[in-house]
C-alpha cells in the first residue's frame, strides 16, 4: 500500500490540496446563498473526515484527507482563487495537474480509488444544496478529465 513516504514533498502537497481544489471549483459555479454555501462546505468536510471504503487506497485516501484538512493546505488553496467564477474554476482545475502526475506513479487500483474519491467529493458538494446544476456538472466533467478520466464524449 502506498503512503505519504512514497511521494516527494511537492507531490504530497499537490495530493493533499487536490480535494480543496475540487471543492473550490464546484463551489465557484454553484448557484447558492449563504445557507447553500454552508451545506456545500459541510458536504466537503464530511467526505474529508470520513472518506469511506476506498479498497486498496484506504490508507492513502485517509492520509490525503487528513492533510487536506490542515490549515496550510486550506491557506495554499485560498491563494489560488480567481476573481471570476470561470477563472476560479480554471485555476483550481489547473492545480490538479501535479496531483494527477503524482497519482500516475501509484498502482492503478489505488489511483482509480483516489480519483473516484475526488469525484465523489465533487458530486457531494454539487448535490448538497439544491442538486447539481449544469455548470456544476460541466465542472465535474472537467475535473474528471483533469484527473485522467475520460471526457463526457468518450
C-alpha positions as CSV (number, residue, x, y, z in Angstrom):
1,X,0.0,0.0,0.0
2,X,1.2,3.4,-0.9
3,X,1.7,6.0,1.8
4,X,2.9,9.6,2.1
5,X,6.6,8.5,2.1
6,X,6.2,7.3,-1.5
7,X,5.9,10.9,-2.7
8,X,8.2,13.9,-2.8
9,X,7.1,16.9,-0.7
10,X,5.7,18.7,-3.7
11,X,3.8,15.6,-4.9
12,X,2.3,15.2,-1.5
13,X,1.3,18.8,-1.2
14,X,-0.4,18.5,-4.6
15,X,-2.3,15.4,-3.5
16,X,-3.3,17.0,-0.2
17,X,-4.5,20.1,-1.9
18,X,-6.5,18.3,-4.6
19,X,-9.6,17.9,-2.5
20,X,-9.7,21.6,-1.8
21,X,-9.3,22.5,-5.4
22,X,-12.1,20.1,-6.4
23,X,-14.3,21.7,-3.8
24,X,-13.3,25.2,-4.8
25,X,-14.0,24.5,-8.5
26,X,-17.5,23.2,-7.8
27,X,-18.3,26.0,-5.3
28,X,-17.3,28.6,-7.8
29,X,-20.1,27.7,-10.2
30,X,-22.8,26.8,-7.6
31,X,-25.9,28.8,-7.5
32,X,-26.2,29.5,-3.8
33,X,-26.9,31.7,-1.0
34,X,-25.4,31.7,2.5
35,X,-27.2,28.5,3.6
36,X,-26.3,26.6,0.5
37,X,-22.6,27.6,0.9
38,X,-22.7,26.1,4.4
39,X,-24.3,22.9,3.1
40,X,-21.8,22.6,0.3
41,X,-18.8,23.2,2.6
42,X,-20.2,20.7,5.1
43,X,-20.5,18.1,2.4
44,X,-16.9,18.6,1.5
45,X,-15.8,18.5,5.2
46,X,-17.8,15.3,5.7
47,X,-16.1,13.4,2.9
48,X,-12.7,14.7,4.2
49,X,-13.5,13.5,7.7
50,X,-15.0,10.2,6.6
51,X,-13.7,9.2,3.1
52,X,-15.5,5.8,3.2
53,X,-14.2,2.5,2.0
54,X,-11.7,3.0,-0.8
55,X,-10.5,-0.5,-1.1
56,X,-6.8,-0.8,-1.8
57,X,-6.4,3.0,-1.4
58,X,-8.0,3.3,2.1
59,X,-4.8,4.3,3.8
60,X,-3.7,6.7,1.0
61,X,-7.1,8.4,0.8
62,X,-7.2,8.7,4.6
63,X,-3.8,10.3,4.7
64,X,-4.7,12.7,1.8
65,X,-8.0,13.6,3.6
66,X,-6.2,14.2,6.9
67,X,-3.6,16.5,5.4
68,X,-6.3,18.3,3.3
69,X,-7.9,19.4,6.5
70,X,-4.8,21.1,7.7
71,X,-4.5,24.9,7.9
72,X,-1.6,25.0,5.5
73,X,-3.5,23.2,2.7
74,X,-6.5,25.5,3.1
75,X,-4.3,28.6,3.1
76,X,-2.5,27.4,0.0
77,X,-5.8,26.8,-1.8
78,X,-7.1,30.2,-0.9
79,X,-4.2,31.8,-2.6
80,X,-5.3,30.4,-5.9
81,X,-8.9,31.7,-6.0
82,X,-9.7,33.6,-9.2
83,X,-11.6,36.9,-9.5
84,X,-14.4,35.4,-11.5
85,X,-16.1,32.0,-11.2
86,X,-14.7,30.9,-14.6
87,X,-11.2,32.0,-13.6
88,X,-11.6,30.3,-10.2
89,X,-12.6,27.0,-11.9
90,X,-9.8,27.3,-14.5
91,X,-7.2,27.9,-11.8
92,X,-8.5,25.2,-9.5
93,X,-8.6,22.6,-12.3
94,X,-5.1,23.6,-13.5
95,X,-3.9,23.0,-9.9
96,X,-5.0,19.3,-10.2
97,X,-2.2,18.6,-12.8
98,X,0.5,17.9,-10.3
99,X,-1.8,15.6,-8.3
100,X,-2.7,13.7,-11.4
101,X,1.0,13.3,-12.2
102,X,1.7,12.0,-8.7
103,X,-1.2,9.5,-9.0
104,X,0.4,8.2,-12.2
105,X,3.2,6.8,-10.0
106,X,1.0,4.6,-7.8
107,X,-0.5,1.2,-8.5
108,X,-3.5,1.6,-10.9
109,X,-6.0,0.2,-8.4
110,X,-5.1,2.8,-5.8
111,X,-5.0,5.6,-8.4
112,X,-8.5,4.7,-9.6
113,X,-9.9,4.8,-6.0
114,X,-8.3,8.2,-5.2
115,X,-9.7,9.6,-8.4
116,X,-13.1,8.2,-7.6
117,X,-13.0,9.7,-4.1
118,X,-12.1,13.1,-5.5
119,X,-15.0,12.8,-8.0
120,X,-17.3,11.7,-5.2
121,X,-16.3,14.8,-3.3
122,X,-17.2,17.0,-6.3
123,X,-20.6,15.3,-6.6
124,X,-21.3,15.6,-2.9
125,X,-20.6,19.4,-3.0
126,X,-22.7,19.9,-6.1
127,X,-25.6,17.9,-4.6
128,X,-25.5,19.4,-1.1
129,X,-27.7,22.4,-1.6
130,X,-30.2,22.2,-4.5
131,X,-28.9,19.4,-6.6
132,X,-26.4,19.6,-9.4
133,X,-26.9,22.4,-11.9
134,X,-25.5,22.3,-15.5
135,X,-22.5,24.4,-14.6
136,X,-21.6,22.2,-11.7
137,X,-21.9,19.1,-13.9
138,X,-19.7,20.7,-16.6
139,X,-17.1,21.5,-13.9
140,X,-17.3,17.9,-12.6
141,X,-16.7,16.7,-16.1
142,X,-13.7,18.9,-16.4
143,X,-12.4,17.7,-13.1
144,X,-12.7,14.1,-14.2
145,X,-10.7,14.8,-17.4
146,X,-8.1,16.7,-15.4
147,X,-7.7,13.7,-13.1
148,X,-7.0,11.5,-16.1
149,X,-10.5,10.2,-16.7
150,X,-12.4,10.1,-20.0
151,X,-14.3,13.1,-21.2
152,X,-18.1,13.0,-21.4
153,X,-17.9,12.4,-25.2
154,X,-15.6,9.3,-24.8
